[in-house]
Amino acid sequence: MIWRSVVGKLWLTIILLVAFVLFILTTLLLQFFEDFHVEKEAEEMERLATKVASVIEKYDDRDQAFDTAWEITDFYPTGVMVIENVEDPSTIQYSPNSHGLPKFPLSVFKGDENLKEVFTSQRTVVKQGEVAADTASRNDLLIVGVPMQVGGESGAVFLYQSLDVIAETTRQARNLIYISAGIAIVLTTIFAFFLSTRITAPLRKMREAATQVAKGKFDTKVPMVTHDEIGELSVAFNRMGRQLNNYVTALNQEKEQLSSILSSMADGVITFDKTGAILSKNPPAERFLKAWYYEQGMQEEPGKEVPEDIHSLFSLVVMQEREQLTEVEMQGRSWVIVMTPLYNKSAIRGAVAVLRDMTEERRLDKLRKDFIANVSHELRTPIAMLQGYSEAIVDDIASSDEEKKEVAQIIYDESLRMGRLVNELLDLARMEAGHTELYYTEINLYDFGQRILRKFSGPARDREVGLRYYVSDHDQNLSIDGDRIEQVLTNLLDNAVRHTPKGGEVSLIITVLSNGVQFDVRDTGSGIPEEDLPFVFERFYKADKARTRGRSGTGLGLAIARNIVEAHHGHISVHSKDGEGTTFSFFIP
């Protein structure tokens, strides 16, 4: 792992650089030392040879001259060859102490291109290299030749020395250089690790801080330990963290503001990506999708997260790249949908749909048209019957006492019906005005529901309808106005029993939740037409469109039930499918 780190890379770079420089320097120094030693030895040997030649030339006594020459050369590890006459080989003299060097014949020097210049050109020569003493041995020597004149004859003095002496000196110098290079590399390694550690320590802290920033901790700071470029980088990093924190905070605020705007909108908003998948939705849109989920039979099917009309609208928006509008009917509610394309610069990246619930407008329009007709119809029937049977009595059409009694009973029943209608209208008006008085008591839910269901055992048995009862917690109590809630359940159960055919089933389900109690009255009856669902809790609504006497009530029961539930700070709802049954649900906190 060290080769992947800055420390390793910096250390390796410095070591390679220093090693390369030391290699070049060592090579040059070794070559320099070797040439220097050879040159100095050659100068010393040339000086010595010149001195020997001078002694031999000046002394008349040959023996004394040679003794003096040998005394001079004995202190040097060289071989000496003196040639008094080049033409006379008998005049050749060798130093008695040759230091183990061979005695070369004159032919060796005469046959060498460089050395023979001592004889031919009368000049000093120096040669370095291999010289053969005979056919069996070769020697690596440094040879210096100096010309001289003895008695008018040309001669020469040759000094030769083995290069092993110079090589030994060079080897010692080489060892010294190697030791120095090794010490330099060790010191360089220590220095490189120290330098790279000083450089990478703040970088490691910066990496840790960057990891924390990547996790969302934008307040992470990097300490500025130096005032160089790394210190400036730390300052820039801290400034970047502050800017990122500011930008993210601003983005979150805008996101929360946008989310709050979408959540508080009365209209539903759904955004789609370019494939038609849902990206986001607000609470009104979720209620719309829940209604669609119920419409689908409580089953989610791939590709059918929204109604087909919206899918078609989305395809049209993407194809034509302009705003489109449609209207969808769902669970008795009318939704107007406006969809516009979303652009990513120039390309479409999806669409946004705004869903407006127009049910209330449709309902108010319908109520405005139907209210007078409903009230007139409800009052016209008993008034007409009162008028007709009263005329029968006045005109003596009912002649017998029995007929008169029957007519009077009908008049009495119709007056009671009109009284109930008026009382219910007054109760409803008082509730809607907020003048309802509730008397709260602690009631056991299981006993309460069982008592109410017992009242419908007779009518259910007569109609051959089954009753089912379920309570999630038999020991749970609830603080409510028992008479009012009993009025609600009585109305719902009565409607359920009356509209459930033979062999059907009516269920009362009481579920205890964490924040309240849910009451469900479910039947397997004829259901409510989808177009009537938005109006079931309105005054004078009747499932029986013919409004036949005896089967239907006044049409005010569900409106009163809704007001009672809302007076308890709850809410009531209905789900139904025509021909499959109806479920009325209300929640009491």
C-alpha positions in Angstrom: 0.0 0.0 0.0 2.9 2.3 0.5 3.5 2.6 -3.2 0.0 3.9 -3.6 0.5 6.7 -1.0 2.0 10.1 -1.5 4.7 9.2 1.1 5.9 6.2 -0.9 5.8 8.0 -4.3 7.6 11.0 -2.9 10.2 8.8 -1.2 10.7 6.6 -4.3 11.1 9.7 -6.5 13.7 11.3 -4.2 15.6 8.0 -3.8 15.7 7.4 -7.5 16.8 10.9 -8.2 19.5 10.8 -5.6 20.6 7.3 -6.7 20.8 8.5 -10.3 22.9 11.5 -9.3 25.2 9.4 -7.1 25.6 6.9 -9.9 26.7 9.5 -12.4 28.9 11.2 -9.8 30.5 7.9 -8.7 31.2 7.0 -12.3 32.8 10.3 -13.0 34.8 10.3 -9.8 36.1 6.8 -10.3 37.2 7.7 -13.8 38.7 10.9 -12.5 40.6 9.2 -9.7 41.9 6.5 -12.0 43.1 9.0 -14.6 44.5 11.2 -11.9 46.5 8.4 -10.3 47.8 7.3 -13.6 48.8 10.8 -14.6 50.5 11.5 -11.3 52.4 8.2 -11.4 53.4 8.9 -15.0 54.7 12.3 -14.0 56.6 10.8 -11.0 58.1 8.1 -13.2 59.0 10.6 -15.9 60.8 12.8 -13.3 62.6 9.7 -11.9 63.6 8.5 -15.3 64.9 11.9 -16.2 67.0 12.0 -13.0 68.4 8.5 -13.8 69.3 9.6 -17.3 70.9 12.7 -16.0 73.1 10.7 -13.5 74.2 8.2 -16.2 75.0 11.1 -18.6 77.1 13.1 -16.1 79.1 10.4 -14.3 82.2 9.1 -16.1 82.5 6.2 -13.8 79.9 3.8 -15.1 79.8 1.6 -12.0 79.3 4.5 -9.7 76.7 6.0 -12.1 74.6 2.8 -12.1 75.0 2.4 -8.3 73.6 5.9 -7.8 70.8 5.2 -10.3 69.8 2.0 -8.5 69.8 3.8 -5.1 67.5 6.4 -6.5 65.0 3.9 -8.0 65.0 1.3 -5.1 62.5 3.4 -3.2 59.9 3.1 -6.0 58.0 -0.1 -7.0 59.2 0.2 -10.5 61.4 -1.8 -12.9 64.3 0.1 -14.5 65.9 -0.7 -17.9 68.9 1.5 -19.0 70.0 1.3 -22.7 73.3 3.0 -23.3 73.5 2.2 -26.9 70.5 1.3 -28.9 72.5 -0.6 -31.5 74.4 -2.6 -28.9 72.2 -4.9 -26.8 75.1 -5.7 -24.5 74.9 -2.2 -23.0 71.4 -2.9 -21.5 71.3 -2.7 -17.7 68.4 -3.7 -15.4 67.9 -2.6 -11.9 68.9 -5.2 -9.4 65.5 -4.8 -7.4 62.8 -5.2 -10.1 60.0 -5.6 -7.5 58.9 -8.8 -9.2 58.6 -7.2 -12.6 60.0 -9.0 -15.6 63.1 -8.0 -17.5 62.0 -7.1 -21.0 64.3 -7.5 -24.0 65.1 -4.6 -26.2 62.9 -5.9 -29.0 59.8 -5.3 -26.9 60.4 -1.6 -26.9 61.7 -1.4 -30.4 58.7 -3.3 -31.7 56.1 -1.0 -30.0 54.8 1.8 -32.1 54.8 4.3 -29.2 57.9 3.2 -27.2 60.2 3.2 -30.2 59.7 6.9 -30.6 62.2 7.3 -27.8 64.8 6.0 -30.2 63.5 7.5 -33.4 62.3 10.9 -32.3 64.3 11.3 -29.2 61.3 12.3 -27.1 59.8 11.1 -23.8 56.9 8.7 -24.2 54.3 7.2 -21.8 52.3 4.1 -22.4 49.6 2.4 -20.4 48.5 -1.1 -21.3 49.5 -4.7 -21.8 53.1 -5.6 -22.6 54.3 -9.1 -23.4 57.5 -10.1 -21.7 57.5 -13.4 -23.7 55.0 -15.5 -25.5 53.7 -17.0 -22.2 53.0 -14.0 -20.1 51.5 -10.5 -20.5 51.6 -7.7 -18.0 49.4 -4.6 -17.5 52.0 -1.9 -17.1 52.6 1.8 -17.1 55.8 2.5 -19.0 57.8 5.8 -19.3 60.7 6.1 -21.7 63.2 9.0 -21.6 65.9 9.4 -24.2 69.6 10.1 -23.3 73.0 10.5 -24.9 76.0 8.6 -23.5 79.4 9.1 -25.3 77.6 10.4 -28.4 75.5 7.3 -28.7 71.7 7.4 -28.4 70.3 5.6 -25.4 67.2 5.5 -23.3 65.9 4.9 -19.8 62.7 2.9 -19.3 60.7 2.8 -16.1 57.7 0.4 -15.9 55.3 -0.2 -13.0 52.4 -2.6 -12.6 49.0 -1.0 -12.8 47.8 -3.2 -9.9 49.3 -0.6 -7.5 47.2 2.1 -9.1 44.2 -0.2 -9.3 44.5 -0.8 -5.5 44.5 2.9 -4.9 41.5 3.3 -7.2 39.7 0.4 -5.4 40.1 2.1 -2.0 38.8 5.3 -3.5 35.9 3.4 -5.0 35.0 1.8 -1.6 35.1 5.2 0.0 32.7 6.6 -2.6 30.4 3.6 -2.2 30.3 4.1 1.6 29.6 7.8 1.1 26.8 7.0 -1.4 25.2 4.5 1.0 25.3 7.0 3.8 23.8 9.6 1.5 21.0 7.2 0.5 20.2 6.4 4.1 20.2 10.1 5.0 18.1 10.9 1.9 15.6 8.2 2.9 15.2 9.7 6.4 14.9 13.2 4.9 12.4 12.0 2.3 10.2 10.3 4.9 10.4 13.3 7.1 9.6 15.7 4.3 6.8 13.6 2.8 5.2 13.1 6.3 5.2 16.8 6.9 3.6 17.3 3.5 1.1 14.4 3.7 0.0 14.9 7.3 -2.3 17.9 6.5 -3.4 16.1 3.3 -4.5 13.1 5.4 -6.5 15.5 7.7 -7.9 17.1 4.6 -9.0 13.6 3.2 -10.7 12.8 6.5 -12.4 16.2 6.5 -13.5 15.6 2.8 -15.0 12.2 3.9 -16.9 13.9 6.6 -18.1 16.6 4.2 -19.2 13.8 1.8 -21.3 12.4 4.7 -23.1 15.8 5.0 -21.0 17.2 7.9 -20.3 20.5 6.3 -19.1 22.2 9.5 -15.9 20.0 9.5 -12.8 22.2 9.6 -9.2 21.5 8.6 -6.6 23.0 10.9 -4.0 25.3 9.1 -0.7 24.1 10.5 1.5 25.8 7.9 1.5 29.0 6.0 2.6 27.6 2.6 0.5 26.3 -0.3 -0.9 23.4 1.8 -2.0 26.0 4.4 -3.7 28.0 1.7 -5.3 24.8 0.5 -6.7 24.2 4.0 -8.1 27.7 4.1 -9.7 27.2 0.6 -11.1 23.8 1.8 -12.7 25.4 4.9 -14.1 28.2 2.7 -15.5 25.5 0.3 -17.2 23.7 3.3 -18.8 26.9 4.4 -20.1 27.7 0.9 -21.4 24.1 0.5 -23.1 24.4 3.9 -24.7 27.6 2.8 -25.8 26.2 -0.6 -27.2 23.0 0.9 -29.0 25.0 3.5 -30.5 27.2 0.8 -31.4 24.2 -1.3 -33.1 22.5 1.7 -35.0 25.7 2.5 -36.2 26.0 -1.1 -37.0 22.2 -1.1 -39.0 22.6 2.2 -40.7 25.7 0.9 -41.7 23.9 -2.3 -42.8 20.8 -0.3 -44.9 23.0 2.0 -46.4 24.7 -1.0 -47.3 21.4 -2.6 -48.6 20.0 0.6 -50.8 23.0 1.3 -52.2 23.1 -2.2 -55.9 22.2 -2.4 -55.3 20.8 -5.9 -53.4 17.5 -6.4 -50.0 17.5 -8.1 -48.3 14.5 -9.7 -45.0 14.7 -11.5 -43.9 12.0 -14.0 -40.6 11.2 -15.5 -40.1 10.7 -19.2 -41.2 7.0 -19.0 -44.5 7.9 -17.3 -43.4 6.7 -13.8 -44.6 8.7 -10.8 -41.8 10.8 -9.2 -43.7 12.8 -6.5 -47.2 13.6 -5.4 -48.9 15.7 -2.7 -51.7 14.7 -0.3 -54.7 15.5 -2.5 -53.1 13.5 -5.3 -52.5 10.6 -2.9 -56.2 10.6 -2.1 -57.0 10.4 -5.8 -54.6 7.5 -6.2 -56.1 5.7 -3.2 -59.5 6.0 -4.8 -58.0 4.5 -8.0 -56.4 1.8 -5.8 -59.9 0.9 -4.4 -61.3 1.1 -8.0 -58.8 -1.5 -9.0 -60.0 -4.0 -6.4 -57.3 -3.2 -3.8 -54.6 -4.7 -6.2 -51.7 -2.9 -7.7 -51.0 -3.8 -11.3 -47.7 -2.8 -13.0 -48.3 0.0 -15.4 -51.6 0.9 -13.9 -50.6 3.3 -11.1 -52.9 5.9 -12.6 -56.1 5.7 -14.7 -55.7 5.0 -18.4 -57.1 8.4 -19.3 -54.0 10.0 -17.5 -51.6 7.7 -19.3 -53.2 8.7 -22.6 -53.0 12.3 -21.6 -49.3 11.9 -20.7 -48.5 10.4 -24.1 -50.3 13.2 -25.8 -48.4 15.8 -23.8 -45.0 14.2 -24.7 -45.9 13.9 -28.3 -47.4 17.3 -28.9 -45.2 19.1 -26.3 -48.0 21.3 -25.0 -50.6 21.5 -22.2 -53.5 19.1 -22.3 -56.7 18.8 -20.3 -59.1 15.9 -19.5 -61.8 15.0 -16.9 -61.9 11.8 -14.9 -64.7 10.3 -12.9 -63.5 8.3 -9.9 -65.6 6.9 -7.1 -68.3 9.4 -7.8 -65.9 12.3 -7.8 -65.1 14.5 -10.7 -61.5 15.4 -11.3 -60.3 17.9 -13.9 -56.7 17.2 -14.9 -54.4 19.7 -16.5 -51.0 18.3 -17.6 -48.0 20.3 -18.9 -44.6 19.1 -20.1 -41.4 19.5 -18.0 -38.3 20.5 -19.9 -34.6 19.8 -19.2 -33.2 22.7 -21.2 -34.6 21.8 -24.6 -35.6 18.2 -24.1 -38.7 17.0 -22.3 -37.9 15.1 -19.1 -41.4 14.4 -17.9 -44.7 16.1 -17.1 -46.6 17.6 -14.2 -50.3 17.0 -13.7 -52.6 19.3 -11.6 -55.7 17.5 -10.4 -58.6 19.7 -9.3 -61.6 18.1 -7.5 -64.7 19.6 -9.1 -67.0 17.4 -7.1 -68.1 20.2 -4.8 -68.9 22.5 -7.7 -70.8 19.7 -9.4 -72.5 18.9 -6.1 -73.5 22.5 -5.4 -74.8 22.8 -8.9 -76.8 19.6 -8.5 -78.1 20.6 -5.0 -79.2 24.0 -6.3 -81.2 22.3 -9.0 -82.6 19.5 -6.8 -83.2 21.1 -3.5 -86.4 22.8 -4.3 -87.6 19.7 -6.2 -86.7 17.4 -3.3 -88.4 19.5 -0.7 -91.5 20.1 -2.9 -91.7 16.4 -3.6 -91.3 15.4 0.1 -94.0 17.9 1.2 -96.3 17.4 -1.8 -97.0 13.8 -1.2 -98.3 14.1 2.4 -100.1 17.4 1.7 -101.8 15.8 -1.3 -102.9 12.8 0.8 -104.1 15.1 3.6 -106.1 17.1 1.1 -107.5 14.1 -0.7 -108.6 12.2 2.4 -109.9 15.4 4.0 -112.1 16.0 0.9 -113.3 12.4 1.2 -114.5 13.1 4.8 -116.1 16.5 3.8 -117.9 15.0 0.8 -119.1 12.0 2.8 -117.3 9.6 0.5 -116.3 7.6 3.6 -119.8 6.8 4.8 -119.2 4.1 7.4 -117.4 4.7 10.7 -114.8 2.1 9.7 -113.9 3.9 6.5 -113.9 7.3 8.3 -111.6 5.8 11.0 -109.2 4.4 8.2 -109.1 7.8 6.5 -108.4 9.6 9.7 -105.6 7.1 10.5 -104.0 7.8 7.1 -104.3 11.6 7.7 -102.7 11.0 11.1 -99.8 9.0 9.7 -99.1 11.6 7.0 -99.2 14.3 9.6 -96.7 12.4 11.7 -94.5 11.9 8.6 -94.6 15.7 7.9 -93.8 16.3 11.6 -90.8 13.9 11.4 -89.6 15.6 8.2 -89.9 19.1 9.8 -88.2 17.9 13.0 -85.3 16.3 11.1 -84.9 19.5 9.1 -84.8 21.5 12.3 -82.3 19.1 13.9 -80.1 19.2 10.8 -80.2 23.0 10.7 -79.3 23.1 14.4 -76.4 20.7 13.9 -75.1 22.6 10.9 -75.3 25.8 12.9 -73.1 24.2 15.6 -75.8 24.1 18.3 -75.5 20.4 18.9 -75.2 19.4 22.6 -73.3 16.2 23.3 -73.5 14.3 26.6 -70.3 12.2 26.9 -70.2 9.0 28.9 -67.7 6.1 29.1 -69.2 3.2 27.0 -67.8 -0.3 26.6 -67.4 -0.8 22.8 -68.2 -4.5 22.7 -71.5 -4.2 24.8 -72.5 -1.1 22.9 -72.1 -2.7 19.4 -73.8 -5.9 20.6 -76.8 -3.9 21.9 -77.2 -2.0 18.7 -76.9 -5.1 16.5 -79.4 -7.0 18.6 -82.1 -4.5 17.5 -81.6 -5.7 13.9 -81.7 -9.4 14.5 -85.5 -9.5 13.8 -85.5 -7.5 10.5 -82.4 -9.3 9.3 -84.0 -12.7 10.1 -87.1 -11.7 8.2 -85.1 -10.7 5.2 -82.8 -13.7 5.5 -79.7 -11.5 5.9 -76.7 -12.6 8.0 -75.3 -10.4 10.7 -71.6 -10.4 11.6 -69.9 -8.6 14.5 -66.3 -8.0 15.2 -64.5 -5.9 17.9 -60.7 -5.8 18.0 -60.6 -5.2 21.8 -63.5 -6.4 24.0 -62.3 -4.4 27.0 -61.9 -1.0 25.3 -64.0 1.9 26.5 -64.7 5.1 24.6 -66.0 8.5 25.8 -68.8 9.4 23.4 -72.5 10.5 23.3 -73.9 7.0 23.2 -77.4 8.1 22.0 -76.0 10.1 19.1 -73.5 7.4 18.0 -76.3 4.8 18.4 -78.4 7.0 16.1 -75.6 6.9 13.5 -75.1 3.2 13.6 -78.9 2.5 13.6 -79.2 4.6 10.4 -76.3 2.9 8.7 -77.4 -0.7 9.8 -81.0 0.0 8.8 -79.9 1.1 5.3 -77.5 -1.9 5.0 -80.2 -4.4 6.0 -82.9 -2.8 3.7 -80.6 -2.8 0.7 -79.0 -6.2 1.1 -80.8 -9.0 -0.8 -81.7 -12.4 0.6 -78.6 -14.5 1.4 -76.4 -11.4 1.8 -74.4 -10.3 4.8 -74.1 -7.2 6.9 -71.0 -6.7 9.1 -70.4 -4.3 12.0 -66.6 -4.0 12.6 -65.2 -1.9 15.4 -61.4 -1.5 15.3 -59.4 0.1 18.1 -56.5 2.2 16.6 -53.7 4.1 18.4 -55.5 7.4 18.1 -59.2 6.5 18.1 -61.8 4.0 17.1 -63.0 3.1 13.6 -66.5 1.8 12.9 -67.2 0.0 9.6 -70.7 -1.0 8.4 -70.2 -3.3 5.4 -72.9 -5.0 3.3 -73.0 -7.2 0.2 -76.0 -5.4 -1.2 -76.8 -3.6 -4.4 -74.3 -0.9 -3.8 -74.6 2.8 -4.7 -74.2 4.1 -8.2 -70.9 5.8 -8.8 -72.5 9.1 -9.8 -74.5 9.2 -6.5 -71.6 8.6 -4.2 -70.7 12.3 -3.7 -74.3 13.1 -2.6 -75.1 10.3 -0.1 -74.5 12.6 2.9 -76.6 15.4 1.5 -80.1 16.2 2.5 -82.9 14.4 0.7 -80.6 11.9 -1.0 -82.4 8.5 -1.6 -81.1 5.4 -3.3 -84.7 4.7 -4.3 -85.1 7.0 -7.3 -88.9 6.3 -7.5 -89.3 7.6 -3.9 -91.9 5.0 -3.2 -93.6 5.2 0.1 -92.8 2.7 2.8 -89.4 1.7 1.6 -87.5 5.0 1.8 -87.2 7.5 4.6 -87.0 11.2 4.4 -83.5 11.2 2.9 -82.0 13.1 5.9 -80.6 10.2 7.9 -77.0 10.2 6.4 -76.8 14.0 6.6 -77.7 13.8 10.3 -75.1 11.0 10.8 -72.4 13.0 9.2 -73.1 16.0 11.4 -73.1 13.8 14.6 -69.7 12.3 13.7 -68.2 15.7 12.9 -69.6 17.0 16.2 -67.4 14.3 17.8 -64.4 15.7 15.8 -64.4 12.6 13.6 -65.0 12.0 9.9 -67.3 9.6 7.9 -66.7 8.2 4.4 -68.2 5.7 2.0 -66.8 3.3 -0.6 -69.1 1.4 -2.9 -69.2 -0.6 -6.1 -72.5 -0.9 -7.9 -73.8 -4.5 -7.5 -71.0 -5.5 -5.1 -71.8 -3.8 -1.8 -71.1 -0.7 0.3 -68.9 0.1 3.2 -69.7 3.1 5.5 -66.8 4.0 7.8 -66.5 6.7 10.5 -63.7 7.4 12.9 -64.0 8.8 16.4 -60.8 10.2 18.0 
